[in-house]
Amino acid sequence: MLFGFSLGSLDTDKERYEPYRYAADKPAEAESAQAGVPRAQPLGYRRPCQDPKGETESDLCAQWKAANAAEDSAFWAQWGFWIAVVGSSFLLWQIMLTREAVEDTGRATEAMRQANRISENAQRAWITLGIEPDHASPYPGGGIYFRINFTAANVGNTEATHFFVKHSVLFQGAGESSNDFATRMLGQVEAWLDKIYEIKTLTVVPAERVVVPWWNDIASKDIPWAKILGPVMGSTPVFLMAAYYRTVSDPDRIQIVWRAWMLHAIDENGDAVHWIEQGKLYRRKDLYGDPFNVCAHHMTCDASLISAD
């Protein structure tokens, strides 16, 4: 209906000025006509802007033209509004399509990066760590003598170069939380980096397993013994191991993996005992390493930041 009205406004044959009967400029003529006095010439229909007679018809013509101009202005304003609405709709649609295209491109780029990371990780060297407790026996003065085998295996598809390992035995303090103890172990792992130029490194090929035996004794004064069952004293040693190496795909960075295990015992009934008893002999079947954390920790650092000084 709105468009029909608008299009109708464009009809050039439509009367833009309503015809009306001529009214004489002289009031006497109009009064005579109203009184029924016959005139020599009948009044005809005229348009206001066709040869206007006098000031009144000129004013009427001007008003009529102003009204027509206002009507035309309203008509084109109406069309301008609908054209703007249609244009804005197309612009909004284009913006939505552009945004969707950008999001699709971003997702495709991230998927490509993820695929590259997966491909690179599948081809690089990966070192896993393990522990094999072999022996724990009394040492003179109340200490303990240990024989532990630390293991490292390359489960990746390429060589691990510049490989070396470090290990130590630690004890968690009586008032030390697990988080604080883990932070202390991390500090030890980072401190070992200073020894990188003092240790002979080697290359570990895929599927190769390296065994690092550790035989050592710990004096009683260095072990935080605690009463566990009556007069029986016990303690829980924690063995820390870290491996440092580089990969073929990223030779300028040092890969670091570290892990810790609590040394626990197995009693005569096969039950786990979360301590090592002072003065007792343990063989391989009596010991097992319980991971301090479920997963190993992985870190990297820029090899150029490690100096020989």
KOLKOL-495079 format. One line per 5 residues: their letters; for each residue z, x, y of C-alpha. Coordinates in nm, 4 decimals. Each point is the difference from the previous one (the first is absolute). Layout:
% KOLKOL-495079
a> Z X Y ~ ...
***
This chain:
% KOLKOL-495079
mlfgf> 0.0000 0.0000 0.0000 ~ 0.0893 0.2844 0.2340 ~ -0.3251 0.1818 -0.0693 ~ -0.1951 -0.3234 0.0402 ~ 0.1545 -0.0523 0.3398
slgsl> -0.0745 0.3573 0.0990 ~ -0.3591 -0.0090 -0.1153 ~ -0.0470 -0.3307 0.1747 ~ 0.0905 0.1698 0.3245 ~ -0.3180 0.2057 -0.0307
dtdke> -0.2273 -0.3097 0.0098 ~ -0.2138 0.0530 0.3102 ~ -0.1183 -0.3638 0.0026 ~ 0.3495 -0.1370 0.0522 ~ 0.0753 -0.1447 0.3431
ryepy> 0.2190 0.2521 0.1804 ~ 0.0444 -0.2371 0.2992 ~ 0.0791 -0.3677 -0.0423 ~ -0.2416 -0.2190 0.2049 ~ 0.1458 -0.2294 0.2596
ryaad> -0.1289 -0.2457 0.2588 ~ -0.0758 0.1325 0.3408 ~ 0.2650 -0.0790 0.2556 ~ -0.1157 0.0151 0.3594 ~ 0.1609 0.2391 0.2365
kpaea> 0.0438 -0.2835 0.2489 ~ 0.2893 -0.2325 -0.0895 ~ -0.1776 -0.2922 0.1620 ~ -0.2757 0.0141 -0.2574 ~ 0.2538 0.0005 -0.2831
esaqa> 0.1893 -0.2930 0.1518 ~ -0.3192 -0.1974 0.0444 ~ -0.0877 0.0603 -0.3620 ~ 0.3399 -0.1149 -0.1142 ~ -0.0255 -0.3152 0.2185
gvpra> -0.3219 -0.0993 -0.1676 ~ -0.2266 0.0802 0.2930 ~ -0.3469 0.0752 -0.1375 ~ -0.1394 0.3462 0.0519 ~ -0.3534 0.1119 0.0295
qplgy> 0.0387 0.2680 -0.2736 ~ 0.2213 -0.0383 -0.3104 ~ 0.2557 0.2645 -0.0892 ~ -0.1256 0.2301 -0.2793 ~ 0.1733 0.2330 -0.2444
rrpcq> 0.0201 0.3625 0.1078 ~ 0.1562 0.3305 -0.1086 ~ 0.2487 0.1662 0.2337 ~ -0.1865 0.3280 0.0406 ~ -0.3457 -0.1504 0.0554
dpkge> -0.0572 0.0051 0.3715 ~ 0.3649 -0.0684 0.0947 ~ 0.0468 -0.2296 0.2974 ~ 0.2744 0.1035 0.2314 ~ 0.3276 0.1848 -0.0434
tesdl> 0.1400 -0.2308 -0.2687 ~ -0.2871 0.0530 -0.2414 ~ 0.0050 0.3756 0.0659 ~ 0.3707 0.0105 -0.0886 ~ -0.0655 -0.2091 -0.3090
caqwk> -0.2809 0.2356 -0.1031 ~ 0.2272 0.3026 0.0419 ~ 0.2761 -0.1644 -0.2056 ~ -0.2466 -0.0931 -0.2712 ~ -0.1373 0.3528 -0.0171
aanaa> 0.3542 0.1409 -0.0179 ~ 0.0813 -0.2396 -0.2842 ~ -0.3167 0.1008 -0.1865 ~ 0.0813 0.3683 0.0496 ~ 0.3513 -0.0576 -0.1359
edsaf> -0.1471 -0.1824 -0.2991 ~ -0.2387 0.2893 -0.0698 ~ 0.2825 0.2514 0.0367 ~ 0.2160 -0.1927 -0.2460 ~ -0.2921 -0.0216 -0.2426
waqwg> -0.0642 0.3755 -0.0010 ~ 0.3724 0.0766 -0.0054 ~ 0.0244 -0.2134 -0.3115 ~ -0.2864 0.1846 -0.1650 ~ 0.1480 0.3327 0.1095
fwiav> 0.3298 -0.0937 -0.1658 ~ -0.1617 -0.0828 -0.3338 ~ -0.2182 0.3104 0.0116 ~ 0.3135 0.2082 0.0654 ~ 0.1770 -0.1702 -0.2928
vgssf> -0.2893 0.0739 -0.2348 ~ -0.0270 0.3593 0.1266 ~ 0.3740 0.0574 -0.0397 ~ -0.0134 -0.1402 -0.3525 ~ -0.2783 0.2387 -0.0956
llwqi> 0.1898 0.2884 0.1625 ~ 0.3185 -0.0856 -0.1923 ~ -0.1980 -0.0226 -0.3225 ~ -0.1567 0.3397 0.0704 ~ 0.3433 0.1517 0.0700
mltre> 0.1334 -0.1394 -0.3286 ~ -0.2975 0.1394 -0.1918 ~ 0.0409 0.3389 0.1705 ~ 0.3717 0.0111 -0.0798 ~ -0.0652 -0.0919 -0.3616
avedt> -0.2648 0.2725 -0.0230 ~ 0.2413 0.2571 0.1471 ~ 0.2725 -0.1029 -0.2462 ~ -0.2435 0.0217 -0.2907 ~ -0.1063 0.3468 0.1156
grate> 0.3638 0.1089 0.0277 ~ 0.0778 -0.1270 -0.3489 ~ -0.3067 0.1714 -0.1404 ~ 0.0946 0.3276 0.1714 ~ 0.3560 -0.0148 -0.1320
amrqa> -0.1280 -0.0814 -0.3487 ~ -0.2315 0.3014 0.0183 ~ 0.2876 0.2243 0.1117 ~ 0.2183 -0.1334 -0.2790 ~ -0.2768 0.0651 -0.2514
nrise> -0.0356 0.3554 0.1319 ~ 0.3754 0.0560 -0.0299 ~ 0.0021 -0.1348 -0.3543 ~ -0.2955 0.2193 -0.0918 ~ 0.1615 0.3071 0.1574
naqra> 0.3359 -0.0661 -0.1660 ~ -0.1721 -0.0488 -0.3349 ~ -0.1626 0.3433 0.0291 ~ 0.2924 0.2016 0.1362 ~ 0.2795 0.1829 -0.1819
witlg> 0.3261 -0.1848 -0.0648 ~ 0.3163 0.1755 -0.1149 ~ 0.2728 -0.1873 -0.1880 ~ 0.3465 0.1434 -0.0624 ~ 0.2420 -0.0265 -0.2891
iepdh> 0.3188 0.1480 -0.1430 ~ 0.1019 0.0873 -0.3575 ~ 0.3750 0.0751 -0.0329 ~ 0.0512 0.2441 -0.2852 ~ 0.3588 0.1239 0.0072
aspyp> 0.3314 -0.0280 0.1862 ~ 0.3036 0.1932 -0.1190 ~ 0.3383 0.1168 0.1308 ~ -0.0009 0.3097 0.2155 ~ 0.3044 0.2266 0.0394
gggiy> 0.2340 -0.1214 0.2721 ~ -0.0929 -0.3686 -0.0353 ~ -0.3632 0.0273 0.1050 ~ -0.3180 -0.1190 -0.1753 ~ -0.2933 0.1920 -0.1427
frinf> -0.3329 -0.1884 0.0178 ~ -0.3415 0.0364 -0.1597 ~ -0.2485 -0.2374 0.1624 ~ -0.3797 -0.0161 -0.0246 ~ -0.1765 -0.1279 0.3123
taanv> -0.3542 -0.1269 -0.0621 ~ -0.3016 -0.0600 0.2220 ~ -0.3323 -0.1483 -0.1110 ~ -0.3303 -0.0463 0.1790 ~ -0.1061 -0.3575 -0.0766
gntea> -0.2855 0.0077 0.2538 ~ -0.3671 0.0835 -0.0450 ~ -0.0234 0.3256 0.1962 ~ 0.1942 0.3238 0.0245 ~ 0.3319 0.0380 0.1790
thffv> -0.0165 0.3338 0.1799 ~ 0.2741 0.2107 0.1653 ~ 0.2452 -0.1623 -0.2400 ~ 0.3667 0.0975 -0.0247 ~ 0.3295 -0.1753 -0.0744
khsvl> 0.3592 0.0266 0.1185 ~ 0.3112 -0.1491 -0.1588 ~ 0.3748 -0.0121 0.0444 ~ 0.3160 -0.1741 -0.1184 ~ 0.2052 -0.2047 0.2472
fqgag> 0.3059 -0.2228 -0.0048 ~ 0.0543 -0.3139 0.2033 ~ 0.3114 0.0224 0.2136 ~ 0.2920 -0.2368 -0.0555 ~ -0.0518 -0.1753 0.3345
essnd> -0.3759 0.0535 0.0188 ~ -0.2218 -0.3084 -0.0186 ~ -0.3183 -0.0059 -0.2064 ~ -0.2103 -0.0068 0.3179 ~ 0.1826 0.2995 0.1459
fatrm> -0.0381 0.1857 -0.3286 ~ -0.3744 -0.0773 -0.0082 ~ -0.0292 0.1291 0.3576 ~ 0.1728 0.3219 -0.1037 ~ -0.2436 0.0426 -0.2894
lgqve> -0.2949 -0.0564 0.2335 ~ 0.1345 0.2726 0.2273 ~ 0.0080 0.2360 -0.2984 ~ -0.3612 -0.0861 -0.0889 ~ -0.1118 0.0747 0.3558
awldk> 0.1999 0.3242 0.0076 ~ -0.1824 0.1214 -0.3121 ~ -0.3244 -0.0071 0.1981 ~ 0.1176 0.3173 0.1727 ~ -0.0352 0.1779 -0.3359
iyeik> -0.3645 -0.0921 -0.0410 ~ -0.1259 0.3536 0.0711 ~ 0.2644 0.1659 -0.2175 ~ -0.0990 -0.1752 -0.3230 ~ -0.2978 0.0732 -0.2190
tltvv> -0.2089 -0.3143 -0.0269 ~ -0.2325 -0.1124 -0.2742 ~ -0.2691 -0.2593 -0.0698 ~ 0.0719 -0.2984 -0.2237 ~ -0.3096 -0.1558 -0.1533
paerv> -0.0255 -0.3696 -0.0925 ~ 0.2151 -0.1017 -0.2999 ~ 0.1879 0.3312 0.0108 ~ 0.3788 -0.0105 -0.0392 ~ 0.2237 0.2700 0.1435
vvpww> 0.3522 0.0579 -0.1357 ~ 0.2504 0.1833 0.2203 ~ 0.3175 0.0925 -0.1942 ~ 0.3273 0.0307 0.1904 ~ 0.3047 0.1602 -0.1599
ndias> 0.3028 0.0426 0.2174 ~ 0.3736 -0.0421 0.0231 ~ 0.2049 -0.1709 0.2685 ~ 0.3562 0.1056 0.0722 ~ 0.2750 -0.2587 -0.0141
kdipw> 0.0779 0.0414 0.3710 ~ -0.3535 -0.1168 0.0842 ~ 0.0274 -0.3189 -0.2075 ~ 0.1762 -0.3085 0.1452 ~ 0.1993 -0.0958 -0.3102
akilg> 0.1668 -0.3407 -0.0108 ~ 0.2259 -0.1762 -0.2496 ~ -0.1995 -0.2474 -0.2066 ~ 0.2195 -0.0933 -0.2980 ~ 0.3632 0.0995 0.0284
pvmgs> 0.0140 0.3792 0.0161 ~ -0.3707 0.0369 -0.0810 ~ -0.1982 0.1522 0.2868 ~ -0.3672 -0.0689 0.0566 ~ -0.2807 0.0440 0.2504
tpvfl> -0.3631 -0.1047 0.0491 ~ -0.2423 0.2848 0.0783 ~ -0.3211 -0.0959 0.1825 ~ -0.3073 0.2136 -0.0637 ~ -0.2533 0.0183 0.2815
maayy> -0.3608 0.1116 -0.0471 ~ -0.2899 0.0299 0.2445 ~ -0.3627 0.1012 -0.0543 ~ -0.2289 0.1301 0.2746 ~ -0.3769 0.0190 -0.0355
rtvsd> -0.3355 -0.0600 0.1662 ~ -0.2951 -0.2127 -0.1049 ~ -0.3684 0.0839 -0.0101 ~ -0.0834 -0.3008 0.2186 ~ 0.2588 0.0901 0.2680
pdriq> 0.0662 0.3752 -0.0187 ~ 0.1528 0.0259 0.3485 ~ 0.3037 -0.2111 -0.0848 ~ 0.2921 0.0763 -0.2280 ~ 0.0844 -0.2807 -0.2408
ivwra> 0.3698 -0.0353 -0.0805 ~ 0.1501 -0.2072 -0.2800 ~ 0.3715 0.0032 -0.0776 ~ 0.2405 -0.1818 -0.2236 ~ 0.3637 0.0157 -0.1154
wmlha> 0.1787 -0.0917 -0.3224 ~ 0.3657 -0.0601 -0.0790 ~ 0.1061 0.1733 -0.3206 ~ 0.1709 -0.2517 -0.2279 ~ 0.1375 0.0238 -0.3514
ideng> -0.0386 -0.2159 -0.3101 ~ 0.3162 -0.0615 -0.2025 ~ 0.0409 -0.0302 -0.3772 ~ -0.0938 -0.3692 0.0110 ~ -0.3231 0.0654 0.1867
davhw> 0.1325 -0.1459 0.3251 ~ -0.0705 0.1605 0.3362 ~ 0.2838 0.1832 0.1694 ~ -0.0517 0.0670 0.3699 ~ 0.1677 0.3396 0.0095
ieqgk> 0.0261 0.3361 -0.1706 ~ 0.3462 0.0626 -0.1386 ~ 0.1686 0.3292 0.0829 ~ 0.0375 0.2354 -0.2970 ~ -0.2359 -0.1944 -0.2309
lyrrk> -0.3138 0.1262 -0.1726 ~ -0.3188 -0.2070 0.0398 ~ -0.3261 0.0597 -0.1796 ~ -0.3461 -0.1415 0.0671 ~ 0.0652 -0.3249 -0.1873
dlygd> 0.3172 -0.0558 0.2023 ~ -0.1600 0.0231 0.3457 ~ -0.2518 -0.1897 0.2088 ~ -0.1169 0.0108 0.3599 ~ 0.0378 -0.3277 0.1886
pfnvc> -0.2295 -0.0124 0.3102 ~ 0.1964 -0.0104 0.3229 ~ -0.2846 -0.2074 0.1475 ~ -0.2456 -0.2193 -0.1869 ~ -0.3041 0.1680 0.1564
ahhmt> -0.0811 0.3552 0.0942 ~ -0.0319 0.0867 0.3686 ~ -0.3351 0.1190 0.1378 ~ -0.0542 0.1796 0.3303 ~ -0.2651 0.2154 0.1623
cdasl> 0.0062 0.2583 0.2753 ~ -0.2552 0.2058 0.1873 ~ -0.0333 0.3375 -0.1712 ~ -0.0668 0.1715 0.3336 ~ 0.3505 -0.0936 0.1184
isad> 0.1589 0.2106 -0.2749 ~ 0.0043 0.3640 0.1049 ~ 0.0915 0.3140 -0.1884 ~ 0.2522 0.1025 0.2670
***
